[in-house]
Amino acid sequence: MRLKAILPVLGLMAGLSGSVRAAENTLTTKEISDGWINLFDGETTFGWKARGDAKWQVTEGMIQCAEGGAGMLATTSTFADYEIKADCWIDNTANSGIFLRAPEAGDAAIIPTNSYEVNIFDAHKEWATGSINNVKKGKKVKTVGKWSNFHITAEGDHLVVKINGTKTLDIRDAKFRKGVLAVQYYGQGGTVKFRNVKLRPLALKSLFNGKDLTGWKVLDGHTSVFSVTPEGWMNVKNGGGEIQSEAQFANFVYQMEIFSNGTHLNSGVFFRELPGQFWAGYESQIRNQWQGEDRTKPVDFGTGGLYNRQASRKVIPSDKEWFTKTIIANGKHIAIWINGFQTVDFDDEAPDKESARQGRRLGAGVIGLQGHDPTTDLSFRNIKAVELP
């Protein structure tokens, strides 16, 4: 083949390679609407914390470890009921695992007596890949030298492990109910890599029936107008004002879809809020505005930011399109995702106060939706939440 003919082919291959790389560590539109969130953004360890002596790094869209002693890379957020999907590549030397419901602090757990470890080590004499160490042996599969997809469900006491579509384990065990997710490097050499680490919270219950405002209370004496649209969406116009859930939550997972019907409209989702009090909780900001062309420079904390605490690290949505917000609060830690991209990872070290507007509030409170000003026009749907165990 002549050089002139080769060059377009090489260019096409490079373009395809770039497209494949771009597709890694992202969510499809359906995954976003189904409530999936990305735990790994493909570029940083935002939302993770290393424990132990393993030397983790991010390279070419992968979390990997090939040196150092034993250790874990753990999420800073706590989860209870969920399904996860993750791709793993491992050589014939490394020993690794995916830890479920692990302790929120402490050194690396090398022997999993305080969490569930889905083992990744084909050559293990007792707990081969797909087993849960010290709990149940799994059906043997081969993972060395290739990318393998792990699909794991932990719902109540029901644990299911699938690897490349093969179910290796399906058991009931109730020892651990919540904790962080972690990946392990055992420290015996070799290389392990992870990508496409995704999680979908389970067991959330609907807070809005799509027909009327049952389960919600509009605060009196304010100008916002709350209604239910013919499509079954909750809508707020005008402001200021607020509607609050009757249900209260302290440590929880919360998801909803939001639509801003104007340009750079300002609103927010309050949580751990004092019932009946106006704008008196933590506020997850809604404002699809950024400086110039740079979405990493939000205006007024930006959509996905934690107002007056931590700005969104990137404004993901645009006006006049539905987007999904996920909030997870556990103790002093608060994390927020927009369309599955984590925008906030925050530990509140402020002094404890009755109102989260003045300091740290760890106790239960209502969820509030804000009408900010006369330009307000937003819609909400698929509003769901669950208290963590």
Backbone torsions as a table, in degrees:
resi	resn	phi	psi	omega
1	MET	NA	136.7	178.9
2	ARG	-70.3	155.4	-178.7
3	LEU	-57.7	-40.9	-179.0
4	LYS	-61.7	-30.1	178.4
5	ALA	-80.0	-30.8	-178.6
6	ILE	-70.8	-39.6	-173.4
7	LEU	-58.1	-46.0	178.0
8	PRO	-61.8	-35.8	178.7
9	VAL	-65.0	-44.2	178.6
10	LEU	-62.4	-39.8	178.3
11	GLY	-62.9	-41.6	178.1
12	LEU	-63.1	-42.5	179.5
13	MET	-63.4	-40.5	178.6
14	ALA	-64.0	-40.8	178.4
15	GLY	-63.7	-42.6	178.5
16	LEU	-64.4	-40.0	178.9
17	SER	-61.3	-42.5	178.1
18	GLY	-63.4	-38.4	179.5
19	SER	-65.0	-40.3	178.1
20	VAL	-62.9	-44.9	179.9
21	ARG	-62.3	-40.3	-179.0
22	ALA	-64.8	-30.1	-178.3
23	ALA	-75.0	-20.3	179.7
24	GLU	-70.1	148.6	174.6
25	ASN	59.9	28.2	175.2
26	THR	-123.1	165.8	178.9
27	LEU	-111.9	145.4	173.1
28	THR	-76.5	164.8	177.1
29	THR	-58.8	-39.4	178.9
30	LYS	-66.7	-41.5	178.2
31	GLU	-61.1	-41.1	178.5
32	ILE	-62.3	-47.2	-179.0
33	SER	-67.4	-25.5	177.7
34	ASP	-83.1	-4.0	174.3
35	GLY	97.9	11.0	178.0
36	TRP	-72.7	146.8	173.6
37	ILE	-127.6	149.6	174.9
38	ASN	-87.8	129.5	174.4
39	LEU	-90.6	-17.7	-179.6
40	PHE	-130.5	124.3	-175.4
41	ASP	-87.0	-1.3	178.0
42	GLY	87.1	-7.1	-175.9
43	GLU	-129.4	-27.6	-174.9
44	THR	-139.6	174.0	172.4
45	THR	-103.0	29.1	175.3
46	PHE	-56.9	128.3	-178.1
47	GLY	89.9	5.2	178.9
48	TRP	-127.2	158.7	176.4
49	LYS	-143.4	130.1	179.8
50	ALA	-78.2	142.3	173.7
51	ARG	-130.7	141.2	179.6
52	GLY	87.1	-158.9	-170.0
53	ASP	-107.5	1.4	178.6
54	ALA	-66.1	145.2	-178.2
55	LYS	-103.8	90.6	-178.4
56	TRP	-83.6	146.5	175.0
57	GLN	-148.5	158.9	175.7
58	VAL	-108.4	123.8	-180.0
59	THR	-147.0	133.9	177.2
60	GLU	49.5	43.8	176.1
61	GLY	74.6	20.8	-179.5
62	MET	-132.9	145.4	163.4
63	ILE	-86.8	127.1	179.4
64	GLN	-142.6	160.1	175.7
65	CYS	-142.7	131.3	179.9
66	ALA	-139.5	8.7	-178.9
67	GLU	-157.6	166.9	-179.6
68	GLY	95.0	178.9	179.1
69	GLY	-85.7	-164.4	-179.2
70	ALA	-68.4	142.9	178.3
71	GLY	-176.6	175.8	-179.4
72	MET	-133.6	155.5	167.1
73	LEU	-116.7	114.0	-170.5
74	ALA	-115.7	146.8	173.8
75	THR	-67.3	150.1	174.5
76	THR	-82.7	-13.7	-179.7
77	SER	-97.1	150.3	-179.5
78	THR	-102.8	139.6	-179.5
79	PHE	-131.4	158.9	179.2
80	ALA	-123.0	-73.6	-179.1
81	ASP	-107.3	126.6	-174.0
82	TYR	-169.0	168.1	163.3
83	GLU	-121.9	145.4	178.9
84	ILE	-126.3	150.4	171.3
85	LYS	-127.6	133.9	179.1
86	ALA	-151.8	140.8	173.6
87	ASP	-96.0	136.6	-179.3
88	CYS	-132.1	137.3	171.4
89	TRP	-120.6	132.2	-178.4
90	ILE	-142.7	145.4	176.5
91	ASP	-91.3	-173.5	-174.1
92	ASN	-85.4	6.6	178.4
93	THR	-108.7	-42.3	-172.9
94	ALA	-67.1	151.6	176.4
95	ASN	-124.7	122.7	-174.6
96	SER	-140.2	-175.8	177.7
97	GLY	-175.4	162.8	173.1
98	ILE	-112.5	120.3	-176.3
99	PHE	-96.7	132.6	179.3
100	LEU	-111.8	138.0	175.6
101	ARG	53.8	46.2	-179.6
102	ALA	-83.3	160.8	179.6
103	PRO	-57.8	148.2	-176.0
104	GLU	-76.6	-12.6	179.8
105	ALA	-150.6	168.7	176.9
106	GLY	111.9	174.0	-178.4
107	ASP	-71.8	170.9	179.1
108	ALA	-59.5	134.3	177.9
109	ALA	-90.4	103.6	-177.9
110	ILE	-83.7	-38.7	173.1
111	ILE	-107.6	113.8	-169.9
112	PRO	-76.5	79.0	175.9
113	THR	-95.7	-6.7	-175.8
114	ASN	-125.3	19.1	178.6
115	SER	-169.9	177.2	174.6
116	TYR	-98.0	127.6	174.6
117	GLU	-112.6	116.2	170.7
118	VAL	-82.2	108.4	-171.2
119	ASN	-71.4	145.4	174.4
120	ILE	-130.0	87.3	-179.7
121	PHE	-169.2	92.6	-173.2
122	ASP	-55.0	-34.2	-172.3
123	ALA	-85.8	1.7	-178.4
124	HIS	-61.7	132.1	-174.3
125	LYS	-69.4	-27.8	-177.2
126	GLU	-116.1	-45.2	-174.0
127	TRP	-113.9	79.1	-178.4
128	ALA	-67.7	167.4	178.8
129	THR	-50.3	132.2	-178.5
130	GLY	96.6	-9.7	174.2
131	SER	-82.7	160.6	167.6
132	ILE	-106.3	111.8	-172.8
133	ASN	-51.9	134.1	176.1
134	ASN	63.7	12.9	178.1
135	VAL	-123.9	-57.9	-175.3
136	LYS	-158.3	133.5	174.5
137	LYS	-73.4	142.6	179.9
138	GLY	-107.5	166.1	175.0
139	LYS	-63.3	133.2	-175.2
140	LYS	-71.4	136.4	174.6
141	VAL	-135.4	164.1	178.8
142	LYS	-108.5	127.5	-178.9
143	THR	-127.2	-8.1	-174.0
144	VAL	-64.6	133.1	171.8
145	GLY	74.8	15.8	178.6
146	LYS	-151.5	161.4	174.9
147	TRP	-77.1	130.4	178.2
148	SER	-125.4	140.0	179.5
149	ASN	-96.3	124.0	175.3
150	PHE	-101.4	126.6	177.5
151	HIS	-124.7	109.3	-171.4
152	ILE	-123.0	133.4	176.1
153	THR	-118.2	130.1	174.3
154	ALA	-127.0	101.4	-177.0
155	GLU	-128.6	107.0	-172.9
156	GLY	61.3	-126.9	179.3
157	ASP	-93.9	6.6	-175.6
158	HIS	-97.7	119.4	-178.2
159	LEU	-120.4	126.6	179.7
160	VAL	-130.4	133.0	178.5
161	VAL	-122.1	128.3	173.6
162	LYS	-126.3	137.5	177.5
163	ILE	-126.6	120.3	-176.5
164	ASN	50.9	39.3	176.8
165	GLY	85.5	-8.7	179.2
166	THR	-94.6	124.8	178.2
167	LYS	-75.6	117.7	-179.5
168	THR	-98.1	-18.5	-174.5
169	LEU	-162.0	140.0	177.8
170	ASP	-149.8	103.1	-171.5
171	ILE	-138.9	170.2	170.6
172	ARG	-115.6	127.4	177.0
173	ASP	-157.4	132.4	-170.6
174	ALA	-117.9	21.8	-175.6
175	LYS	-68.2	-38.8	-173.7
176	PHE	-125.2	132.0	-173.9
177	ARG	-110.8	-24.3	177.1
178	LYS	-156.2	162.4	179.1
179	GLY	161.6	-175.8	-179.6
180	VAL	-84.5	165.5	172.1
181	LEU	-100.0	142.0	-178.9
182	ALA	-146.2	152.3	171.0
183	VAL	-114.6	150.8	-168.7
184	GLN	-121.5	148.3	165.5
185	TYR	-125.9	120.1	-170.8
186	TYR	-78.4	-16.1	174.8
187	GLY	89.1	16.8	-178.4
188	GLN	-105.6	17.5	-179.8
189	GLY	96.3	177.5	-179.0
190	GLY	85.1	-175.8	-175.5
191	THR	-132.1	138.8	172.9
192	VAL	-132.7	141.9	-178.2
193	LYS	-134.3	147.5	177.0
194	PHE	-133.2	146.8	173.8
195	ARG	-152.8	169.1	177.2
196	ASN	51.8	50.2	-179.2
197	VAL	-89.4	105.6	-172.5
198	LYS	-124.8	149.4	-179.5
199	LEU	-138.5	139.8	174.0
200	ARG	-122.1	113.2	176.9
201	PRO	-61.7	142.2	178.4
202	LEU	-116.5	168.7	174.0
203	ALA	73.7	12.3	176.2
204	LEU	-70.6	144.3	179.6
205	LYS	-113.6	144.0	-178.0
206	SER	-69.0	137.8	176.4
207	LEU	-106.4	-2.9	-175.7
208	PHE	-141.6	124.2	-172.7
209	ASN	-85.8	-4.8	177.9
210	GLY	76.4	4.1	-178.0
211	LYS	-117.5	-40.8	179.9
212	ASP	-152.4	-174.1	-175.4
213	LEU	-97.2	26.1	174.6
214	THR	-56.6	133.7	-178.7
215	GLY	90.1	1.9	-179.6
216	TRP	-132.2	154.6	179.9
217	LYS	-133.0	123.3	175.7
218	VAL	-81.2	129.4	178.8
219	LEU	-71.0	129.2	-178.2
220	ASP	-72.5	157.4	172.5
221	GLY	84.1	13.7	-179.9
222	HIS	-127.4	166.9	-168.1
223	THR	-93.9	-12.2	-178.7
224	SER	-63.3	146.1	177.6
225	VAL	-116.9	119.4	179.7
226	PHE	-106.6	137.2	-178.2
227	SER	-150.3	173.4	173.8
228	VAL	-114.1	125.8	-176.4
229	THR	-78.9	164.1	176.3
230	PRO	-57.9	-26.1	178.8
231	GLU	-77.7	-8.7	-178.6
232	GLY	91.1	25.0	178.8
233	TRP	-104.3	147.9	170.0
234	MET	-82.5	133.3	-177.8
235	ASN	-126.6	144.9	174.0
236	VAL	-128.6	131.6	174.5
237	LYS	-126.3	149.3	176.4
238	ASN	70.7	175.4	-178.4
239	GLY	170.8	169.5	8.2
240	GLY	-79.8	160.7	178.0
241	GLY	179.9	-180.0	-177.6
242	GLU	-163.6	146.1	169.7
243	ILE	-120.9	140.2	-175.6
244	GLN	-124.1	145.1	174.8
245	SER	-71.2	148.9	172.1
246	GLU	-74.9	-32.0	179.3
247	ALA	-72.8	146.1	178.8
248	GLN	-119.3	147.9	-177.3
249	PHE	-139.5	143.3	175.6
250	ALA	-109.2	-65.7	175.3
251	ASN	-109.6	120.4	-164.1
252	PHE	-157.0	166.5	166.0
253	VAL	-117.4	133.0	-175.4
254	TYR	-135.1	133.6	177.0
255	GLN	-136.8	147.6	176.0
256	MET	-161.0	163.4	172.6
257	GLU	-111.2	143.7	-171.9
258	ILE	-133.6	143.8	177.7
259	PHE	-134.4	121.4	176.7
260	SER	-95.6	117.6	-174.4
261	ASN	-87.3	7.1	179.8
262	GLY	-139.4	-167.7	-177.4
263	THR	-98.1	119.9	176.2
264	HIS	55.5	36.4	-179.6
265	LEU	-65.5	150.2	-175.0
266	ASN	-110.3	124.8	176.4
267	SER	-153.9	-171.2	179.6
268	GLY	-171.5	161.8	174.3
269	VAL	-112.2	117.8	177.5
270	PHE	-92.1	148.3	175.2
271	PHE	-148.4	161.1	-169.8
272	ARG	50.1	41.4	-174.1
273	GLU	-95.2	146.3	177.1
274	LEU	-68.0	122.7	-177.5
275	PRO	-62.4	135.3	177.7
276	GLY	82.6	-6.8	179.2
277	GLN	-103.1	144.1	-169.6
278	PHE	-83.6	120.9	175.7
279	TRP	50.9	53.5	-172.1
280	ALA	-123.0	45.5	177.3
281	GLY	-146.2	-178.0	167.4
282	TYR	-60.7	144.7	179.8
283	GLU	-124.2	119.6	170.1
284	SER	-89.4	113.8	-169.6
285	GLN	-68.2	147.3	167.9
286	ILE	-123.6	108.9	174.4
287	ARG	-165.2	103.1	-176.2
288	ASN	-83.4	71.1	-177.8
289	GLN	-144.6	141.3	-179.9
290	TRP	-144.5	167.2	-176.8
291	GLN	-82.8	124.7	178.3
292	GLY	58.4	-127.8	179.9
293	GLU	-104.0	9.3	-172.3
294	ASP	-104.4	102.7	-179.4
295	ARG	-68.7	-13.4	177.1
296	THR	-82.3	3.1	177.1
297	LYS	-120.2	80.4	-175.4
298	PRO	-69.8	151.5	171.1
299	VAL	-92.8	129.2	174.9
300	ASP	56.6	47.1	179.1
301	PHE	76.6	-24.8	172.3
302	GLY	72.9	155.4	176.9
303	THR	-56.1	129.0	-176.9
304	GLY	94.0	-9.5	175.4
305	GLY	-77.1	159.4	173.8
306	LEU	-101.9	104.8	-167.4
307	TYR	-55.8	131.7	-179.4
308	ASN	65.1	9.8	177.1
309	ARG	-122.9	-62.6	-176.4
310	GLN	-145.8	125.9	179.0
311	ALA	-71.2	152.4	173.5
312	SER	-61.6	135.1	-179.1
313	ARG	-77.8	-10.2	173.9
314	LYS	-164.6	131.7	176.6
315	VAL	-83.2	107.2	-173.2
316	ILE	-81.7	-48.4	-172.3
317	PRO	-88.5	163.9	171.7
318	SER	-114.7	163.6	178.4
319	ASP	-65.2	155.1	175.4
320	LYS	61.8	38.7	170.2
321	GLU	-150.3	144.2	179.1
322	TRP	-69.2	140.4	172.5
323	PHE	-141.0	156.5	-176.1
324	THR	-106.0	134.1	175.9
325	LYS	-116.0	132.8	175.4
326	THR	-122.0	129.4	177.2
327	ILE	-123.6	130.1	174.1
328	ILE	-124.8	122.4	178.8
329	ALA	-123.5	129.1	177.6
330	ASN	-145.1	110.3	-174.9
331	GLY	60.9	-132.3	-178.2
332	LYS	-82.1	-6.4	-174.9
333	HIS	-94.6	133.5	179.6
334	ILE	-131.6	130.3	177.7
335	ALA	-130.5	145.1	-177.9
336	ILE	-134.7	137.9	175.0
337	TRP	-123.9	141.9	172.5
338	ILE	-120.7	122.7	-174.5
339	ASN	50.2	36.1	176.6
340	GLY	83.4	-2.6	179.2
341	PHE	-98.0	125.7	-176.5
342	GLN	-75.1	123.9	-176.8
343	THR	-107.0	-23.0	-177.5
344	VAL	-138.0	137.8	173.5
345	ASP	-140.6	99.3	-163.5
346	PHE	-134.6	133.7	170.0
347	ASP	-110.5	120.9	-178.1
348	ASP	-84.8	107.4	179.8
349	GLU	-101.2	11.1	-179.1
350	ALA	-71.2	160.2	175.6
351	PRO	-61.5	147.8	179.3
352	ASP	-67.6	135.4	177.1
353	LYS	-136.8	161.7	178.2
354	GLU	-65.6	-41.2	-178.9
355	SER	-105.2	133.9	176.9
356	ALA	-67.5	-11.8	177.5
357	ARG	-72.7	-23.7	-178.3
358	GLN	-106.8	-13.7	-177.4
359	GLY	-178.9	-155.6	-177.7
360	ARG	-86.1	131.7	174.5
361	ARG	-124.8	121.3	-179.8
362	LEU	-103.0	-14.3	-177.4
363	GLY	-78.8	171.9	-177.8
364	ALA	-68.4	154.7	175.8
365	GLY	-162.0	173.1	-179.7
366	VAL	-81.3	168.7	171.2
367	ILE	-103.3	131.1	-178.3
368	GLY	-121.7	146.1	174.7
369	LEU	-116.0	133.5	-167.9
370	GLN	-102.4	134.7	161.3
371	GLY	-101.1	118.1	-167.5
372	HIS	-89.0	-43.6	-171.9
373	ASP	-160.3	-179.8	-176.2
374	PRO	-60.3	-18.9	-179.8
375	THR	-85.4	-6.2	-173.7
376	THR	-58.3	132.1	173.7
377	ASP	-161.1	91.1	-178.1
378	LEU	-131.3	153.5	176.6
379	SER	-123.0	151.9	-177.4
380	PHE	-136.4	144.4	176.7
381	ARG	-152.4	168.9	179.4
382	ASN	50.0	51.4	-179.1
383	ILE	-86.6	116.5	-172.5
384	LYS	-139.5	152.8	177.6
385	ALA	-158.6	160.2	173.3
386	VAL	-150.9	138.4	174.7
387	GLU	-77.5	135.1	175.7
388	LEU	-69.1	147.2	179.5
389	PRO	-58.5	NA	NA
